[in-house]
């Protein structure tokens, strides 16, 4: 524990301008902690010269390696690929844009030595985000805490340290629609948070549009809750009760005042309303069926195009041990 072997996983997608500045800040931190470290960049189908710049730093520092995926599989899958190739007694996951300060890794390691098997960075300030984005983020955490299988610490993301025991459990989870935040909480183990302030992005722009964030939030809710399915059951009971109450109302009105001419607009509105309800419920069911379809196909999580540095050295043993990598 005094000199742990540390792995740092950094998923990258079109981050060529950030590679050199990140290494300039990260490597001194790692050298202060231990000489037994490795950095694994996971190139998630970058279209720029990200991989070429990683090769350059690998030439100067062999402890920096890379796993290049054959296409863009998404950040969640890239993290899974990095975990599969990490060899350290502890694994740190961080972004390449320097919004996750590398100096925090020293604090992570200190908390790990105290007996915490997972140490996560917990952002304390969202002033850089719009009010709408902050509101939706807060709403998501509240809904997940209310309806999800397990609570999520608000402000915790992928920036964290995970003990090798936790990494082994995460490697065994081969689900395709991955929501890493939920998986980190689901595996349990003793955890603690370390507050930090998100720094300005050094180069480039964020890859997370509002549409992608909404999709990501829905994936998380669907992966750890069946509430979206149950909502339509409750809504069906409510609409049925309202229809019975409406029928009783018209029956009494007809007996007391006679029959009046029914309105065509109200009929059209009713048909369109209930048609929309049915289509929405079928859409939610379709989302869950689609996830089942993706799981039963048993395709590998990712396909590796090239391995560089330490990742290449361990690739043969990983392929023998992990059936997912054997298929990849």
C-alpha positions as CSV (number, residue, x, y, z in Angstrom):
1,X,0.0,0.0,0.0
2,X,3.0,2.4,0.6
3,X,3.9,2.0,-3.1
4,X,0.8,1.0,-5.0
5,X,0.8,0.1,-8.6
6,X,-1.6,2.6,-10.2
7,X,-3.4,2.6,-13.5
8,X,-5.0,5.7,-15.0
9,X,-7.7,5.2,-17.7
10,X,-8.4,8.2,-20.0
11,X,-11.1,7.8,-22.7
12,X,-10.4,10.2,-25.6
13,X,-12.4,11.1,-28.7
14,X,-10.8,13.9,-30.9
15,X,-8.7,15.2,-28.0
16,X,-5.4,15.6,-29.8
17,X,-4.7,19.1,-28.5
18,X,-5.2,18.0,-24.9
19,X,-2.8,15.0,-24.9
20,X,0.5,16.9,-24.3
21,X,-0.9,19.4,-21.7
22,X,-2.6,16.6,-19.8
23,X,0.6,14.5,-19.7
24,X,2.6,17.5,-18.6
25,X,0.4,17.8,-15.5
26,X,-0.4,14.2,-14.9
27,X,3.1,12.5,-15.0
28,X,4.6,14.6,-12.2
29,X,1.7,13.7,-10.0
30,X,2.0,10.0,-10.7
31,X,5.8,10.1,-10.1
32,X,5.2,11.7,-6.7
33,X,2.9,8.8,-5.8
34,X,4.8,5.8,-7.1
35,X,7.1,4.7,-9.8
36,X,4.9,1.8,-10.6
37,X,2.2,3.4,-12.7
38,X,0.7,3.2,-16.1
39,X,-1.5,5.4,-18.2
40,X,-4.0,3.9,-20.7
41,X,-5.6,6.1,-23.2
42,X,-8.7,4.6,-24.8
43,X,-9.0,6.1,-28.3
44,X,-12.7,5.9,-29.0
45,X,-12.6,6.1,-32.8
46,X,-11.0,9.6,-33.0
47,X,-11.0,11.2,-36.5
48,X,-8.1,13.5,-35.7
49,X,-4.5,12.8,-34.9
50,X,-5.2,11.8,-31.2
51,X,-3.6,8.4,-31.6
52,X,-0.5,9.8,-33.3
53,X,0.1,12.2,-30.5
54,X,-0.3,9.3,-28.0
55,X,2.3,7.4,-30.0
56,X,4.7,10.4,-29.6
57,X,4.3,10.5,-25.8
58,X,4.6,6.7,-25.7
59,X,8.0,7.0,-27.5
60,X,9.3,9.3,-24.7
61,X,7.5,7.4,-21.8
62,X,6.8,3.7,-22.3
63,X,4.5,3.6,-19.3
64,X,1.9,5.5,-21.4
65,X,-0.1,3.1,-23.6
66,X,-3.3,3.1,-25.6
67,X,-6.1,0.9,-26.7
68,X,-7.5,2.1,-30.1
69,X,-11.1,1.0,-30.8
70,X,-12.2,0.3,-34.4
71,X,-14.9,3.0,-34.2
72,X,-16.7,5.3,-31.8
73,X,-18.4,3.0,-29.3
74,X,-19.2,5.8,-26.8
75,X,-17.6,6.9,-23.5
76,X,-19.2,4.2,-21.4
77,X,-17.8,1.4,-23.5
78,X,-14.4,3.1,-23.7
79,X,-14.3,3.1,-19.9
80,X,-15.1,-0.6,-19.9
81,X,-12.3,-1.3,-22.4
82,X,-9.9,0.6,-20.2
83,X,-10.9,-1.4,-17.2
84,X,-10.3,-4.6,-19.1
85,X,-6.7,-3.6,-19.8
86,X,-5.8,-2.0,-16.5
87,X,-3.3,-3.9,-14.4
88,X,-2.9,-1.6,-11.3
89,X,-3.9,-2.4,-7.7
90,X,-6.0,0.7,-8.0
91,X,-7.5,2.3,-11.2
92,X,-8.2,6.0,-11.7
93,X,-10.7,7.1,-14.4
94,X,-10.5,10.7,-15.6
95,X,-11.2,12.9,-18.6
96,X,-8.6,14.2,-21.0
97,X,-9.8,17.8,-21.1
98,X,-8.2,18.7,-17.7
99,X,-11.6,19.5,-16.2
100,X,-10.6,16.7,-13.8
101,X,-7.5,18.1,-12.1
102,X,-4.7,15.5,-12.0
103,X,-3.5,16.7,-8.6
104,X,-6.7,15.2,-7.1
105,X,-5.3,11.8,-7.7
106,X,-2.9,12.2,-4.7
107,X,-5.9,12.8,-2.5
108,X,-7.7,9.8,-4.0
109,X,-4.7,7.5,-3.2
110,X,-4.6,8.8,0.4
111,X,-8.3,8.0,0.9
112,X,-7.7,4.6,-0.7
113,X,-4.9,3.8,1.7
114,X,-7.4,4.6,4.5
115,X,-9.4,1.6,3.5
116,X,-11.9,3.0,1.0
117,X,-12.2,0.7,-2.1
118,X,-13.8,3.5,-4.1
119,X,-13.0,7.2,-4.0
120,X,-15.0,9.5,-6.2
121,X,-14.6,13.2,-7.1
122,X,-17.7,15.1,-6.2
123,X,-18.1,18.4,-8.0
124,X,-19.2,21.3,-5.7
125,X,-19.9,24.0,-8.3
126,X,-22.2,23.9,-11.4
127,X,-22.0,27.7,-12.1
128,X,-20.5,26.9,-15.5
129,X,-23.7,25.3,-16.6
130,X,-26.9,26.9,-17.7
131,X,-29.8,27.1,-15.2
132,X,-31.8,24.7,-17.3
133,X,-29.0,22.1,-17.3
134,X,-28.5,22.4,-13.6
135,X,-32.3,22.0,-13.0
136,X,-32.5,18.8,-15.1
137,X,-29.4,17.4,-13.4
138,X,-30.9,18.0,-10.0
139,X,-34.2,16.5,-11.2
140,X,-32.5,13.4,-12.5
141,X,-30.7,12.7,-9.2
142,X,-34.0,13.2,-7.3
143,X,-35.8,10.8,-9.6
144,X,-33.1,8.2,-9.5
145,X,-32.9,8.4,-5.7
146,X,-36.7,7.9,-5.6
147,X,-37.2,5.2,-8.2
148,X,-33.8,3.7,-8.9
149,X,-32.4,0.5,-7.3
150,X,-29.7,2.4,-5.5
151,X,-29.0,6.1,-4.7
152,X,-26.4,8.0,-6.5
153,X,-24.2,10.6,-4.7
154,X,-25.1,13.9,-6.4
155,X,-22.2,15.5,-8.2
156,X,-20.2,12.2,-8.6
157,X,-19.1,11.3,-12.1
158,X,-16.5,9.1,-13.7
159,X,-13.6,10.9,-12.0
160,X,-12.7,8.3,-9.4
161,X,-10.3,5.7,-8.0
162,X,-11.5,2.1,-7.9
163,X,-9.7,-0.7,-6.0
164,X,-8.7,-3.8,-8.0
165,X,-11.5,-5.8,-6.3
166,X,-14.1,-3.4,-7.6
167,X,-12.5,-3.4,-11.1
168,X,-12.8,-7.2,-11.2
169,X,-16.5,-7.0,-10.5
170,X,-17.0,-4.3,-13.1
171,X,-15.2,-6.4,-15.7
172,X,-17.7,-9.2,-15.1
173,X,-20.6,-7.0,-16.0
174,X,-21.1,-7.4,-19.8
175,X,-24.3,-5.4,-20.3
176,X,-24.4,-3.3,-23.5
177,X,-26.5,-0.3,-22.3
178,X,-24.0,0.8,-19.7
179,X,-24.6,3.5,-17.1
180,X,-21.3,3.6,-15.3
181,X,-22.5,5.9,-12.5
182,X,-25.1,3.3,-11.5
183,X,-22.7,0.4,-11.9
184,X,-20.2,2.1,-9.6
185,X,-22.9,2.4,-6.9
186,X,-24.3,-1.0,-7.6
187,X,-21.1,-3.0,-6.8
188,X,-21.0,-1.5,-3.3
189,X,-17.8,-1.5,-1.3
190,X,-16.7,1.2,1.1
191,X,-16.7,4.5,-0.7
192,X,-16.0,8.2,0.0
193,X,-16.3,11.4,-1.9
194,X,-13.7,14.1,-2.4
195,X,-15.1,17.6,-3.3
196,X,-13.4,19.3,-6.2
197,X,-14.1,22.2,-8.6
198,X,-14.4,21.5,-12.3
199,X,-11.8,23.4,-14.2
200,X,-12.2,25.1,-17.6
201,X,-11.9,22.9,-20.6
202,X,-8.4,23.5,-22.1
203,X,-9.1,22.8,-25.8
204,X,-12.0,21.7,-27.8
205,X,-15.7,21.5,-27.0
206,X,-17.8,19.1,-25.0
207,X,-19.2,16.1,-26.8
208,X,-22.3,16.0,-24.7
209,X,-25.2,17.8,-26.4
210,X,-28.5,18.2,-24.6
211,X,-30.0,15.4,-26.6
212,X,-27.2,13.0,-25.7
213,X,-27.5,14.0,-22.0
214,X,-31.2,13.3,-22.1
215,X,-30.6,9.9,-23.7
216,X,-27.9,9.1,-21.2
217,X,-30.3,9.9,-18.3
218,X,-33.0,7.7,-19.8
219,X,-30.5,4.9,-20.2
220,X,-29.6,5.2,-16.6
221,X,-33.1,5.2,-15.4
222,X,-34.1,2.2,-17.7
223,X,-31.0,0.2,-16.6
224,X,-31.7,0.5,-12.9
225,X,-35.5,0.9,-12.6
226,X,-38.8,-0.5,-14.1
227,X,-40.7,2.6,-13.1
228,X,-41.1,3.8,-16.7
229,X,-43.0,0.6,-17.4
230,X,-45.1,0.8,-14.3
231,X,-46.1,4.4,-15.0
232,X,-48.2,3.3,-17.9
233,X,-49.9,0.6,-15.8
234,X,-50.9,3.3,-13.3
235,X,-51.9,5.7,-16.1
236,X,-54.1,3.0,-17.6
237,X,-55.9,2.5,-14.3
238,X,-56.4,6.2,-14.0
239,X,-57.8,6.6,-17.5
240,X,-60.1,3.6,-17.0
241,X,-61.4,5.2,-13.8
242,X,-61.9,8.5,-15.6
243,X,-63.8,6.8,-18.4
244,X,-66.1,5.0,-16.0
245,X,-66.8,8.3,-14.1
246,X,-67.5,10.1,-17.4
247,X,-69.9,7.3,-18.5
248,X,-71.8,7.6,-15.2
249,X,-71.9,11.4,-15.6
250,X,-73.4,11.2,-19.1
251,X,-75.9,8.4,-18.0
252,X,-77.2,10.6,-15.2
253,X,-77.3,13.7,-17.4
254,X,-79.2,11.8,-20.1
255,X,-81.8,10.4,-17.6
256,X,-82.4,13.9,-16.2
257,X,-82.1,16.2,-19.2
258,X,-82.4,14.0,-22.3
259,X,-80.0,13.4,-25.1
260,X,-78.1,16.3,-26.8
261,X,-76.1,16.2,-30.0
262,X,-72.5,14.9,-29.3
263,X,-69.7,17.2,-30.5
264,X,-67.4,16.2,-33.3
265,X,-64.4,18.2,-32.1
266,X,-64.5,16.5,-28.6
267,X,-64.5,13.1,-30.3
268,X,-61.5,13.9,-32.4
269,X,-59.6,15.3,-29.4
270,X,-60.4,12.2,-27.3
271,X,-59.2,9.8,-30.1
272,X,-56.0,11.7,-30.6
273,X,-55.3,11.9,-26.8
274,X,-55.7,8.2,-26.2
275,X,-53.8,7.3,-29.4
276,X,-50.9,9.4,-28.1
277,X,-51.1,7.6,-24.8
278,X,-51.0,4.2,-26.5
279,X,-48.1,5.2,-28.7
280,X,-46.1,6.5,-25.8
281,X,-46.6,3.4,-23.8
282,X,-45.6,1.2,-26.7
283,X,-42.5,3.4,-27.1
284,X,-41.5,2.8,-23.5
285,X,-42.1,-1.0,-23.9
286,X,-40.1,-0.9,-27.1
287,X,-37.1,0.7,-25.3
288,X,-36.9,-2.2,-22.9
289,X,-37.5,-4.8,-25.6
290,X,-34.7,-3.2,-27.6
291,X,-32.3,-3.5,-24.7
292,X,-33.2,-7.2,-24.3
293,X,-32.6,-7.7,-28.0
294,X,-29.1,-6.0,-27.7
295,X,-28.2,-8.3,-24.8
296,X,-29.3,-11.6,-26.4
297,X,-27.2,-11.0,-29.5
298,X,-24.1,-11.5,-27.3
299,X,-21.9,-9.2,-29.4
300,X,-18.7,-8.0,-27.7
301,X,-18.7,-4.6,-26.0
302,X,-16.1,-3.3,-28.4
303,X,-13.6,-4.1,-31.1
304,X,-9.9,-3.3,-30.6
305,X,-8.0,-2.0,-33.7
306,X,-4.6,-1.5,-32.1
307,X,-2.9,-1.8,-28.7
308,X,0.1,0.3,-27.7
309,X,2.5,0.2,-24.8
310,X,1.5,-1.7,-21.7
311,X,-1.9,-2.5,-23.1
312,X,-0.3,-4.5,-25.9
313,X,1.9,-6.4,-23.4
314,X,-1.1,-7.7,-21.5
315,X,-3.4,-8.2,-24.4
316,X,-2.7,-11.9,-24.9
317,X,-3.4,-12.9,-21.3
318,X,-6.6,-10.8,-21.3
319,X,-7.8,-12.5,-24.4
320,X,-7.3,-15.9,-22.8
321,X,-9.0,-14.9,-19.5
322,X,-12.0,-12.8,-20.8
323,X,-14.4,-14.3,-23.3
324,X,-15.6,-10.8,-24.3
325,X,-12.1,-9.8,-25.4
326,X,-11.6,-13.2,-27.0
327,X,-14.5,-12.5,-29.3
328,X,-13.2,-8.9,-29.9
